[in-house]
Amino acid sequence: MLKLKKILAAISASAVMLSCLTACGSTDTATEADETAASETETEVQTVSEIRDITSMELISEMKIGWNLGNTLDSTITDPSGDESVETWETAWGNPVTTKAMIDQVKSQGFNVLRIPVTWEGKFGEAPDYTIREDWLARVKEVVNYGIENDMFVILNMHHEEWHSPTKDNEAQATEMITALWTQIAEYFSGYDEHLLFEGMNEPRLKGHPAEWNGGDAEAREVINNLNAAFVAAVRATGGNNTLRHLMVPTYAASTLDTVLDDFVLPDDDKVIVSVHAYLPYSFALADDGVDTWSVDNTSDTQDIDELMLKLKERFIDNGTAVIIGEFGTRNRFNTEERAACASYYVTKATEIGVPCIWWDNNAFVGNGENFGLFERKTFEWRYPEIISAMMEAVGD
């Protein structure tokens, strides 16, 4: 619902101005003033929406299943010069410029959640302001609107950032930066309703550490808790719709290991959502030297998925804390039938406990590497419709 009072005020001001100027005999000026006021009113209508005051559990209940715009706005460039265009950044990893037609296609398949990974590093200035490039913000907004105009939930995050390494030595600077950056982002997108969510960090971890992907250490887990709290505080401080915006906070490396979850502290806020990633079973879904077989009849194949869902249910969902699995998927090993069966089982189990899942699609299909692509963005071909059908059936669509 639009903010009626503001719209009526703008319309009223326009009418008063027009009446006054017409009475003074300045018809041309009156016309210009009326057009200006109408333009301002139109802008208000387009950018400010009423945000519902609902719980995060209520919000995720409206989410069915999602799709990641991977390896696009999150692409990085080694040693950037600072003169790179927005398009250069967006296409740095070989993916095409995103269009609304692409996101229309994603929505047409049944996805109602769009996660937009964004790397902000390289597009903001020096301390203390860390001012984000206006053209980058505008481009991110364009892509966000592709989802919003499709009546999708859109998750906007920080992705491949190097500056928020979770150590005590780096905590003060990282806190300063996460506060400055999220303040700007939150203010820029303040007019959106609950369909836009913010996700503070993506897989924050100790890069290069022996336990990088195995829980890190207690210090890192504590720093991430503190950075999550700083992110929430920064967004809330911008006021307006952002006082009710739903915010996603990750665990260490978005991990679901018990050591990680035991140390995870949820910010003191009633509209936060736990963000985790889970490519399971690992040997089938993600491992470089993994297997290409999976069967619902094999307990060893389903066990990891079952244990994950039970853990999320008991630790969070049963206590009224919302969870989103922000990334999941299986690599292409020329085993579409098995991938579809696994996706069906995974999404069915997540749906049963009320946790929406978002497939990681990096538009990669064959060759060495993490080939999670489903939608070929250059040809608009859905390469594995069996996987799409399996997921949509699992969520009852």
C-alpha positions as CSV (number, residue, x, y, z in Angstrom):
1,M,0.0,0.0,0.0
2,L,1.4,3.4,-0.9
3,K,1.9,6.1,1.7
4,L,-1.3,7.9,1.2
5,K,-0.7,10.9,3.4
6,K,2.5,11.9,1.5
7,I,0.8,11.4,-1.8
8,L,-2.2,13.5,-0.8
9,A,0.1,16.2,0.6
10,A,2.0,16.4,-2.7
11,I,-1.2,16.5,-4.7
12,S,-2.7,19.2,-2.4
13,A,0.5,21.3,-2.6
14,S,0.3,21.1,-6.4
15,A,-3.3,22.2,-6.4
16,V,-2.7,25.2,-4.1
17,M,0.3,26.3,-6.2
18,L,-1.6,26.0,-9.4
19,S,-4.6,28.0,-8.1
20,C,-2.3,30.8,-6.8
21,L,-0.3,31.1,-9.9
22,T,-3.3,31.1,-12.2
23,A,-5.0,33.8,-10.2
24,C,-1.8,36.0,-10.7
25,G,-2.1,35.5,-14.5
26,S,1.0,33.4,-14.9
27,T,-0.4,30.4,-16.9
28,D,3.0,29.1,-18.2
29,T,4.6,29.2,-14.8
30,A,1.6,27.5,-13.3
31,T,1.8,24.7,-15.9
32,E,5.5,24.2,-15.1
33,A,4.9,24.1,-11.4
34,D,2.1,21.6,-11.8
35,E,4.3,19.3,-13.9
36,T,7.1,19.6,-11.3
37,A,4.7,18.7,-8.5
38,A,3.3,15.8,-10.5
39,S,6.7,14.5,-11.2
40,E,7.6,14.6,-7.5
41,T,4.4,12.8,-6.7
42,E,5.1,10.1,-9.3
43,T,8.6,9.6,-7.8
44,E,7.0,9.2,-4.4
45,V,4.6,6.6,-5.8
46,Q,7.4,4.7,-7.4
47,T,9.8,4.6,-4.6
48,V,8.0,4.6,-1.2
49,S,5.9,1.6,-0.3
50,E,4.2,0.7,3.0
51,I,6.1,-2.0,4.8
52,R,4.1,-4.6,6.8
53,D,4.9,-5.1,10.4
54,I,5.1,-8.9,10.4
55,T,7.4,-11.4,12.0
56,S,10.3,-13.0,10.1
57,M,8.6,-16.4,10.5
58,E,5.6,-14.9,8.8
59,L,7.7,-13.5,6.1
60,I,9.6,-16.7,5.2
61,S,6.3,-18.6,5.2
62,E,5.5,-16.5,2.0
63,M,8.7,-17.6,0.4
64,K,8.6,-20.8,-1.7
65,I,12.0,-21.2,-3.3
66,G,14.7,-19.0,-4.6
67,W,17.4,-18.5,-7.2
68,N,20.9,-16.8,-6.9
69,L,22.2,-14.4,-9.5
70,G,25.6,-15.8,-9.0
71,N,29.0,-14.7,-10.4
72,T,27.6,-11.4,-11.6
73,L,27.3,-8.4,-9.4
74,D,29.6,-10.3,-7.0
75,S,32.4,-10.7,-9.5
76,T,35.8,-9.3,-8.6
77,I,38.8,-7.9,-10.4
78,T,42.4,-8.5,-9.3
79,D,44.1,-5.2,-8.8
80,P,41.4,-2.9,-10.2
81,S,42.6,0.5,-11.5
82,G,39.5,2.3,-10.2
83,D,38.4,3.3,-13.7
84,E,36.4,0.2,-14.3
85,S,32.8,0.8,-15.6
86,V,29.8,-0.8,-13.9
87,E,29.5,-3.2,-16.8
88,T,33.2,-4.2,-16.5
89,W,32.6,-5.2,-12.9
90,E,29.3,-7.0,-13.7
91,T,30.8,-9.1,-16.5
92,A,34.3,-9.7,-15.1
93,W,33.7,-13.4,-14.6
94,G,32.2,-14.0,-18.0
95,N,28.5,-13.6,-17.4
96,P,26.4,-11.3,-19.5
97,V,24.8,-8.1,-18.3
98,T,21.7,-8.9,-16.4
99,T,18.4,-7.9,-18.0
100,K,14.8,-7.8,-16.7
101,A,14.0,-10.5,-19.3
102,M,16.3,-12.9,-17.5
103,I,14.6,-12.3,-14.2
104,D,11.2,-12.6,-15.8
105,Q,12.3,-16.0,-16.9
106,V,13.4,-16.9,-13.4
107,K,10.0,-15.9,-12.0
108,S,8.2,-17.8,-14.8
109,Q,9.7,-21.1,-13.6
110,G,8.1,-20.6,-10.1
111,F,11.0,-19.0,-8.1
112,N,9.6,-16.2,-5.9
113,V,12.9,-15.3,-4.2
114,L,15.8,-13.6,-5.9
115,R,19.1,-13.4,-4.0
116,I,21.5,-10.8,-5.5
117,P,25.1,-11.3,-4.3
118,V,27.0,-8.0,-4.6
119,T,30.6,-7.3,-4.0
120,W,31.0,-3.6,-2.9
121,E,34.7,-3.7,-2.5
122,G,36.4,-1.7,-5.3
123,K,33.3,0.6,-5.7
124,F,33.7,2.7,-2.5
125,G,36.1,5.4,-1.4
126,E,38.5,5.9,1.4
127,A,37.9,6.3,5.1
128,P,36.1,7.7,7.0
129,D,33.1,8.0,4.6
130,Y,33.7,5.0,2.4
131,T,31.4,6.6,-0.2
132,I,29.9,4.1,-2.6
133,R,29.9,5.0,-6.3
134,E,26.6,6.4,-7.3
135,D,26.6,4.5,-10.6
136,W,27.1,1.2,-8.8
137,L,24.3,1.9,-6.4
138,A,22.0,2.8,-9.4
139,R,22.9,-0.4,-11.2
140,V,22.3,-2.6,-8.2
141,K,18.9,-0.8,-7.8
142,E,18.1,-1.6,-11.4
143,V,18.6,-5.3,-10.8
144,V,16.8,-5.2,-7.5
145,N,13.8,-3.7,-9.3
146,Y,13.8,-6.6,-11.8
147,G,12.9,-8.8,-8.9
148,I,10.5,-6.4,-7.2
149,E,8.6,-5.8,-10.4
150,N,8.1,-9.5,-10.6
151,D,6.6,-9.5,-7.1
152,M,9.6,-11.5,-5.8
153,F,11.3,-11.3,-2.5
154,V,14.8,-9.9,-3.1
155,I,17.8,-10.5,-0.9
156,L,20.6,-7.9,-1.2
157,N,23.9,-8.8,0.4
158,M,27.7,-8.1,0.7
159,H,29.6,-11.0,-0.9
160,H,33.3,-11.3,-1.7
161,E,34.5,-8.6,0.7
162,E,38.1,-8.9,2.0
163,W,38.0,-6.2,4.6
164,H,35.8,-7.8,7.2
165,S,38.2,-10.6,8.2
166,P,36.9,-11.7,11.6
167,T,39.9,-11.1,13.9
168,K,40.1,-9.0,17.0
169,D,42.9,-6.9,15.4
170,N,40.6,-6.1,12.5
171,E,37.3,-5.8,14.3
172,A,37.4,-2.0,15.0
173,Q,38.0,-1.1,11.3
174,A,35.6,-3.7,10.0
175,T,32.9,-2.4,12.4
176,E,33.5,1.1,11.1
177,M,33.3,0.0,7.5
178,I,30.3,-2.2,7.8
179,T,28.5,0.6,9.6
180,A,29.4,3.2,7.0
181,L,28.6,1.0,4.0
182,W,25.3,-0.5,5.3
183,T,24.1,3.0,6.4
184,Q,24.5,4.1,2.8
185,I,22.9,1.0,1.3
186,A,20.0,1.1,3.8
187,E,19.3,4.8,3.1
188,Y,19.5,4.3,-0.7
189,F,16.9,1.5,-0.5
190,S,14.8,2.8,2.4
191,G,11.6,3.2,0.4
192,Y,11.2,-0.5,-0.4
193,D,8.7,-2.7,1.5
194,E,9.3,-6.1,3.1
195,H,9.9,-7.7,-0.2
196,L,13.5,-6.4,0.0
197,L,15.8,-8.0,2.6
198,F,19.3,-7.1,3.6
199,E,22.0,-9.8,4.3
200,G,24.9,-8.3,6.2
201,M,27.7,-10.6,5.1
202,N,28.3,-13.8,3.0
203,E,30.3,-16.6,4.5
204,P,32.5,-14.5,6.8
205,R,35.5,-16.5,7.7
206,L,39.3,-16.7,8.3
207,K,40.6,-17.0,4.8
208,G,43.6,-19.2,4.5
209,H,43.3,-20.5,8.1
210,P,43.7,-24.2,8.6
211,A,40.1,-24.3,9.9
212,E,38.7,-21.8,7.3
213,W,35.8,-24.1,6.4
214,N,35.7,-26.1,9.6
215,G,34.5,-23.6,12.1
216,G,37.4,-21.2,12.4
217,D,38.2,-20.4,16.0
218,A,36.3,-18.9,19.0
219,E,37.7,-15.5,18.4
220,A,36.4,-15.4,14.8
221,R,33.0,-16.6,15.8
222,E,32.8,-13.9,18.4
223,V,33.9,-11.1,16.0
224,I,31.2,-12.3,13.5
225,N,28.6,-12.0,16.2
226,N,29.7,-8.4,16.9
227,L,29.8,-7.5,13.2
228,N,26.3,-8.9,12.8
229,A,25.1,-6.7,15.6
230,A,26.8,-3.7,14.1
231,F,25.1,-4.4,10.7
232,V,21.7,-4.6,12.4
233,A,22.3,-1.4,14.4
234,A,23.4,0.5,11.3
235,V,20.3,-0.4,9.3
236,R,17.9,0.3,12.1
237,A,19.5,3.7,12.7
238,T,18.5,4.9,9.3
239,G,14.8,4.8,10.3
240,G,11.7,4.7,8.2
241,N,11.0,1.4,6.5
242,N,14.3,0.1,7.7
243,T,13.0,-0.1,11.3
244,L,10.8,-3.0,10.1
245,R,13.1,-4.4,7.4
246,H,14.0,-8.1,7.8
247,L,17.7,-8.7,8.1
248,M,19.7,-11.8,7.5
249,V,22.8,-12.6,9.6
250,P,25.2,-15.4,8.9
251,T,27.0,-17.8,11.1
252,Y,30.7,-18.3,10.7
253,A,31.2,-19.2,7.0
254,A,27.4,-19.6,6.9
255,S,28.2,-23.0,8.4
256,T,25.9,-25.4,10.3
257,L,28.6,-27.2,12.3
258,D,27.7,-27.7,15.9
259,T,30.8,-25.8,17.1
260,V,29.6,-22.8,15.0
261,L,26.0,-22.9,16.0
262,D,26.9,-23.3,19.7
263,D,28.8,-20.0,19.6
264,F,26.3,-18.1,17.4
265,V,24.6,-15.2,19.0
266,L,21.5,-13.8,17.4
267,P,21.4,-9.9,17.5
268,D,18.8,-8.6,19.9
269,D,16.2,-7.7,17.3
270,D,12.8,-9.1,16.4
271,K,13.2,-9.2,12.7
272,V,16.4,-11.1,12.0
273,I,16.8,-14.3,10.0
274,V,19.6,-16.8,10.4
275,S,21.5,-17.2,7.1
276,V,23.2,-20.6,6.4
277,H,24.5,-22.4,3.3
278,A,24.5,-26.2,2.9
279,Y,25.6,-28.1,-0.1
280,L,24.7,-31.6,0.9
281,P,25.6,-34.4,0.8
282,Y,29.0,-32.8,0.3
283,S,30.6,-35.7,-1.6
284,F,27.7,-35.5,-4.1
285,A,26.9,-31.8,-4.1
286,L,30.2,-29.9,-3.9
287,A,33.4,-32.0,-3.6
288,D,35.9,-31.7,-6.4
289,D,36.5,-35.4,-6.4
290,G,33.0,-36.3,-5.5
291,V,30.5,-39.0,-6.5
292,D,27.8,-38.8,-9.2
293,T,25.3,-41.2,-7.6
294,W,22.5,-40.4,-5.1
295,S,19.5,-42.4,-4.1
296,V,16.6,-41.7,-1.8
297,D,16.7,-45.3,-0.8
298,N,20.3,-45.0,0.5
299,T,20.4,-43.8,4.1
300,S,24.0,-42.6,3.7
301,D,22.8,-40.3,0.9
302,T,19.9,-38.8,2.8
303,Q,21.4,-38.7,6.3
304,D,23.2,-35.4,6.1
305,I,20.1,-33.7,4.8
306,D,18.0,-35.2,7.5
307,E,20.4,-34.1,10.2
308,L,20.6,-30.6,8.9
309,M,16.9,-30.1,8.8
310,L,16.4,-31.5,12.3
311,K,19.2,-29.2,13.6
312,L,17.7,-26.1,12.1
313,K,14.2,-27.1,13.4
314,E,15.3,-27.7,17.0
315,R,17.8,-24.9,17.3
316,F,15.8,-22.1,15.5
317,I,12.4,-22.8,13.9
318,D,10.9,-24.4,17.1
319,N,12.0,-21.3,19.0
320,G,10.4,-18.9,16.5
321,T,13.7,-17.9,14.8
322,A,13.5,-17.8,11.0
323,V,16.1,-19.4,8.8
324,I,16.9,-19.2,5.1
325,I,19.3,-21.5,3.3
326,G,20.8,-18.9,1.1
327,E,22.8,-21.3,-1.0
328,F,22.4,-24.9,-1.9
329,G,22.7,-27.0,-5.1
330,T,24.6,-29.9,-6.7
331,R,27.4,-29.7,-9.3
332,N,26.7,-31.1,-12.7
333,R,28.5,-34.4,-13.1
334,F,26.3,-35.4,-16.1
335,N,23.9,-37.0,-13.7
336,T,20.7,-35.0,-14.1
337,E,18.3,-37.7,-12.8
338,E,20.3,-38.1,-9.6
339,R,20.5,-34.3,-9.1
340,A,16.8,-34.0,-9.6
341,A,16.1,-36.7,-7.0
342,C,18.4,-35.1,-4.5
343,A,16.9,-31.6,-5.1
344,S,13.4,-33.0,-4.6
345,Y,14.4,-34.7,-1.3
346,Y,16.3,-31.6,0.0
347,V,13.6,-29.1,-0.8
348,T,10.9,-31.4,0.5
349,K,12.6,-31.7,3.9
350,A,13.3,-28.0,4.1
351,T,9.7,-27.1,3.2
352,E,8.4,-29.5,5.9
353,I,10.2,-27.4,8.6
354,G,9.4,-24.0,6.9
355,V,12.8,-23.1,5.7
356,P,13.1,-21.6,2.1
357,C,16.1,-22.7,0.0
358,I,17.9,-20.6,-2.7
359,W,19.7,-22.5,-5.5
360,W,23.2,-21.2,-6.3
361,D,23.2,-20.6,-10.1
362,N,26.5,-19.3,-11.4
363,N,25.7,-19.9,-15.0
364,A,28.4,-22.6,-15.3
365,F,27.6,-25.9,-16.8
366,V,30.5,-28.0,-17.9
367,G,34.3,-28.2,-17.5
368,N,36.4,-28.0,-14.4
369,G,34.9,-26.1,-11.6
370,E,31.7,-25.6,-9.6
371,N,29.0,-26.1,-12.3
372,F,25.8,-25.2,-10.6
373,G,24.1,-23.5,-13.6
374,L,20.5,-24.2,-14.3
375,F,19.6,-21.2,-16.5
376,E,21.7,-20.4,-19.5
377,R,21.5,-16.6,-19.5
378,K,22.8,-16.0,-23.0
379,T,20.4,-18.4,-24.7
380,F,17.6,-18.3,-22.2
381,E,17.6,-22.1,-22.0
382,W,16.8,-24.0,-18.8
383,R,19.4,-26.8,-19.1
384,Y,17.9,-29.2,-16.6
385,P,14.1,-28.8,-16.5
386,E,13.9,-32.1,-14.5
387,I,15.7,-30.3,-11.6
388,I,13.4,-27.3,-11.8
389,S,10.3,-29.6,-11.9
390,A,11.5,-31.5,-8.9
391,M,12.0,-28.4,-6.8
392,M,8.7,-26.9,-7.7
393,E,6.8,-30.1,-6.9
394,A,8.6,-30.2,-3.6
395,V,7.2,-26.7,-2.6
396,G,3.8,-27.6,-4.0
397,D,3.9,-25.4,-7.0
